Amino acid sequence: MPFSRTITVVGCHAEGEVGDVIVGGVLDVPGKTMYDKLVHFHTHKDSLRQLLLNEPRGRSSMNTNLVLPPCDPRADAGFLIMESEEYAPMSGSNTICTATVLLETGMVPMVEPITEIALDTAAGLVRVTAECAQGKCKSVSFDNVASFVFKLDYKVHVPGLGEVAVDIAWGGMMYVLVDAASVGLSICHQQGPQLVAVGERIKRAVQASYTPVHPENPRIRGVSILEFTEPLTQEEGGCKVAVNTVVTSPGRFDRSPCGTGTCARLAVLHARGLMQEGEILKHRGIIGTEFISHIRGTATVGEYAAVLPTVKGRAWITSFKQVVLDSSDPFPEGFRVGDQWHMEPN
């Protein structure tokens, strides 16, 4: 067989968001931390991400996770998160997918009814608790890294919109958070194209005017993702409920309620006095699925007051596949087409 590359992948989604997991065919790379390994792949081996996420093997609305040996001795496994435009330091839906694949395939032993594991990410150690029965992960919750707010009500001039107030927060990725109604929109499928276009425009305006820097890892800098929000409501049983949708480059929605986006929002809500420790937030996404979250404690990160968020969701394995690259394929790193990828003009 004239294949120059063969990669073993387990297909998976968490509450609708695709987070496939590479389990074979890729060797480890040097690095004292998982962030070092992230940088190595980005600078030296980015062809892997391009091959798997670009067409014809991938699409704009998917992610791929790479399981690697951990750098932190407390972890059971390490993994890197590859998205269409970046390597995310942390992702909730991808953590849930990766934990589910590790346990359901037996790469990490499953213990019923509760399995506890630790995963080494580029954002730090993340502890995971999986509810398990009959070989299935019924749910996965993760204790995320500390999340905090850089700016509340930051004013930014957006071409075509004028001045827009946004919040900027870290939840494992750098987020811009925008009240959808403040720009004349609501979170619904019918306004999908407008939400994506406006969200990308606001994000670019923030990128041009303000660069947040993580105080514990200054290599993590700049916003890369935007979250539209709607107001909190109260549900029976005392839980708070909110709807959001996250616009991720190159211009599409996160299909899940977004785990790191949930953490960033918890940090903002706590900073505004709208969410206290122990209160439950049911965060719902564009397709109606939800992550259940709470603030388990508080901390300080550099000069910032932070929250310690825990998020719970579900994932399902969808396929077992061998992804190959024929040595004569004219697109060894795939391609993108403007009808789906919302490509920027040159």
C-alpha positions in Angstrom: 0.0 0.0 0.0 1.5 3.4 -1.0 0.6 5.1 2.2 3.1 7.7 3.6 1.0 8.1 6.8 -1.4 5.9 8.8 -3.1 7.3 12.0 -5.5 5.4 14.3 -8.4 7.6 15.5 -11.4 7.0 17.7 -14.3 9.3 16.6 -16.1 11.0 19.5 -18.4 13.9 20.3 -19.3 15.6 23.6 -22.8 17.0 23.6 -22.6 17.5 19.9 -19.0 18.9 19.5 -16.7 16.5 17.6 -13.5 15.7 19.5 -11.8 12.8 17.8 -8.9 11.2 19.6 -5.7 10.0 18.0 -4.6 6.7 19.8 -1.9 5.5 17.4 0.5 6.4 14.7 2.0 9.5 16.2 5.2 9.5 18.3 5.9 11.6 21.3 7.9 14.8 21.0 10.4 16.6 23.3 9.1 18.9 26.0 9.3 19.4 29.8 5.6 20.4 29.9 2.6 19.7 27.7 2.7 23.3 26.6 6.3 22.7 25.3 4.9 19.8 23.3 2.1 22.0 22.0 4.7 24.5 20.8 6.8 21.7 19.2 3.8 20.4 17.2 2.8 23.9 16.2 6.3 24.8 15.0 7.6 21.5 13.7 4.7 19.1 13.0 1.7 21.1 12.2 1.1 19.1 9.1 -0.6 16.5 11.3 -3.3 19.0 12.3 -3.7 20.2 8.8 -4.0 16.7 7.4 -6.7 15.7 9.9 -8.8 18.9 10.2 -8.7 20.3 6.7 -10.8 18.8 3.9 -11.1 16.1 2.6 -10.5 14.2 5.9 -11.8 17.0 8.2 -14.2 19.9 8.3 -14.5 23.2 10.0 -16.7 21.9 12.8 -14.4 19.4 14.4 -11.4 19.0 16.7 -8.8 16.3 17.1 -7.0 15.3 20.3 -3.6 13.7 20.5 -2.9 11.3 23.4 0.7 11.5 24.6 2.7 10.5 27.6 2.2 13.1 30.4 4.9 15.4 31.7 3.3 15.8 35.1 4.0 12.6 37.1 0.6 12.9 38.8 -1.2 12.4 35.4 -2.5 9.2 33.9 -2.1 10.5 30.4 -1.4 13.7 28.5 -3.2 15.2 25.5 -3.0 18.1 23.1 -6.0 19.7 21.5 -5.9 20.6 17.8 -8.5 22.9 16.4 -8.9 24.4 12.9 -7.0 27.6 13.7 -5.0 26.8 16.8 -3.8 24.4 19.5 -6.0 25.1 22.4 -4.3 25.0 25.9 -7.5 23.5 27.3 -11.0 22.5 26.1 -13.9 21.1 28.1 -15.6 19.1 25.3 -12.3 17.7 24.2 -11.4 16.7 27.7 -14.7 14.9 28.0 -14.1 13.1 24.7 -10.5 12.2 25.5 -11.4 10.8 29.0 -14.3 8.8 27.5 -12.1 7.3 24.8 -9.3 6.5 27.2 -11.7 4.6 29.6 -14.0 3.0 27.1 -11.1 1.6 25.0 -9.3 0.4 28.1 -6.2 2.6 27.6 -6.8 3.7 31.2 -8.5 1.1 33.4 -12.2 1.8 34.1 -13.4 1.4 37.7 -17.2 1.2 38.3 -19.2 3.1 39.4 -16.6 6.0 39.7 -13.2 6.3 37.9 -10.9 9.1 38.8 -8.0 10.0 36.6 -5.8 13.1 36.0 -4.9 14.5 32.5 -2.0 16.6 31.7 -2.9 19.5 29.4 -1.1 22.5 28.0 -3.0 24.6 30.6 -2.1 22.4 33.5 -3.3 19.3 35.4 -7.0 18.6 35.1 -8.6 16.0 37.4 -11.5 14.0 35.9 -14.3 12.0 37.6 -16.2 9.6 35.3 -19.5 7.9 36.3 -19.2 4.5 34.7 -21.5 1.5 34.3 -21.2 -1.6 32.2 -18.2 -0.4 30.4 -19.7 3.0 29.5 -18.9 6.5 30.7 -22.3 7.8 31.6 -20.8 11.3 32.4 -17.5 13.0 32.8 -16.8 15.9 35.1 -13.5 17.8 35.2 -12.0 20.2 37.7 -10.6 22.8 35.4 -7.7 25.1 35.9 -8.4 28.4 37.7 -10.4 30.8 35.6 -10.4 34.6 36.0 -11.4 37.9 34.4 -9.1 40.3 32.7 -11.6 43.0 31.9 -15.3 43.7 32.6 -17.2 46.0 30.3 -14.2 46.7 28.1 -15.2 49.1 25.4 -14.0 48.4 21.9 -14.8 50.1 18.6 -16.0 47.6 16.1 -16.3 48.7 12.4 -19.9 48.8 11.4 -21.1 48.4 14.9 -19.6 51.3 16.9 -18.7 50.9 20.5 -19.3 47.5 22.0 -18.9 46.5 25.7 -17.3 43.1 26.2 -15.8 41.0 29.0 -12.4 39.3 28.6 -11.7 36.2 30.6 -9.5 33.1 30.9 -11.3 29.7 31.2 -8.5 27.5 29.7 -8.7 29.7 26.5 -8.8 33.5 26.2 -12.4 34.5 25.7 -14.3 37.6 24.6 -17.8 37.5 26.1 -20.6 39.5 24.6 -24.3 39.9 25.5 -26.0 38.9 22.2 -28.8 41.4 22.8 -26.3 44.3 23.1 -25.5 43.9 19.4 -29.1 43.3 18.4 -28.9 39.5 18.1 -30.3 36.5 19.8 -28.9 33.0 20.1 -30.8 30.9 17.5 -30.1 29.0 14.4 -32.0 31.6 12.3 -29.4 34.3 13.2 -26.4 31.9 12.8 -24.7 33.7 9.9 -25.1 37.1 11.6 -23.8 35.7 14.9 -20.7 34.3 13.3 -20.0 37.3 11.2 -20.5 39.8 14.0 -18.6 37.6 16.5 -15.6 37.3 14.3 -15.6 41.1 13.7 -15.8 41.8 17.5 -13.0 39.4 18.2 -10.7 40.9 15.6 -11.4 44.4 17.0 -10.4 43.2 20.5 -7.3 41.5 19.2 -6.3 44.8 17.6 -6.8 46.8 20.8 -6.0 44.6 23.8 -3.7 41.6 24.5 -4.4 39.7 27.7 -1.3 37.7 28.9 -1.6 34.7 31.3 0.3 35.6 34.4 1.7 32.1 35.0 2.5 31.4 31.3 3.2 34.5 29.3 3.4 32.5 26.1 -0.4 32.2 26.4 -1.5 35.6 25.2 -4.3 37.2 23.1 -8.0 36.3 22.7 -8.8 33.6 20.2 -12.4 32.8 20.7 -15.7 34.6 21.4 -18.8 33.7 23.4 -22.2 35.2 22.9 -24.4 35.1 26.1 -28.0 35.5 27.2 -29.1 36.5 30.7 -29.2 34.0 33.6 -32.6 32.6 34.5 -33.7 30.5 37.5 -34.9 26.9 37.2 -36.8 24.8 39.6 -34.6 23.2 42.1 -32.5 26.2 42.6 -30.2 25.8 39.5 -29.3 28.8 37.4 -29.7 28.4 33.7 -28.1 30.3 30.8 -27.8 30.0 27.1 -24.6 30.7 25.2 -22.9 30.0 21.9 -19.2 30.1 21.1 -17.9 31.4 17.8 -14.6 29.7 17.0 -12.5 30.5 14.0 -12.6 30.0 11.0 -16.2 31.1 11.6 -18.5 28.5 13.1 -20.3 27.5 16.3 -19.1 25.2 19.0 -21.8 22.6 18.9 -21.6 21.9 22.6 -22.2 24.4 25.4 -18.4 24.8 25.5 -16.5 23.7 28.6 -13.8 26.4 28.8 -16.4 29.0 27.7 -18.6 27.8 30.7 -15.6 28.3 33.0 -14.9 31.8 31.6 -18.5 32.7 32.1 -18.5 31.4 35.7 -15.5 33.7 36.3 -17.4 36.7 34.9 -20.7 35.8 36.8 -18.7 35.5 40.0 -16.9 38.8 39.5 -20.3 40.4 39.0 -21.8 38.8 42.1 -24.2 36.7 40.1 -22.8 33.3 40.9 -21.5 32.0 44.3 -19.5 29.0 45.3 -21.6 25.8 45.2 -24.4 27.2 43.0 -25.2 25.2 40.0 -25.2 26.6 36.5 -26.8 24.6 33.6 -25.1 26.1 30.6 -27.0 25.4 27.3 -25.6 25.6 23.8 -27.0 26.3 20.3 -28.4 22.7 19.8 -29.9 22.5 23.3 -27.4 20.3 25.0 -26.0 21.3 28.4 -23.0 21.2 30.7 -23.7 21.3 34.4 -21.1 23.4 36.3 -20.3 25.0 39.6 -17.6 26.9 41.4 -15.9 24.6 43.8 -13.7 27.3 45.3 -11.7 30.4 44.7 -8.0 31.2 44.2 -5.6 33.9 43.0 -3.7 33.7 39.8 -1.1 36.5 39.6 -2.9 39.7 40.4 -6.3 38.2 39.4 -9.0 36.8 41.7 -10.0 33.5 40.2 -12.6 30.7 40.5 -12.1 27.0 40.4 -14.7 25.6 38.1 -16.0 22.1 37.7 -17.9 21.1 34.5 -19.9 17.9 33.8 -21.0 16.6 30.4 -21.3 13.4 28.3 -19.6 12.0 25.3 -20.2 9.2 22.8 -17.8 7.2 20.6 -18.9 7.4 17.0 -16.3 5.5 15.0 -13.0 3.6 14.9 -11.0 4.6 11.9 -7.6 4.5 10.2 -6.8 7.8 8.6 -4.3 7.4 5.7 -2.3 9.6 3.4 -1.6 8.2 0.0 1.9 9.1 -1.1 0.5 10.4 -4.4 -2.3 12.5 -2.8 -1.9 16.1 -4.2 -3.2 17.5 -0.9 -0.9 16.1 1.9 -2.1 18.9 4.2 -5.6 19.1 2.9 -7.4 22.2 1.6 -10.1 24.7 2.5 -12.9 26.1 0.5 -14.5 29.5 1.0 -18.1 28.2 1.1 -17.5 26.6 4.5 -14.3 28.1 6.0 -15.2 31.8 6.0 -11.8 32.6 4.6 -10.5 36.2 5.1 -9.6 38.2 2.0 -5.9 38.5 1.1 
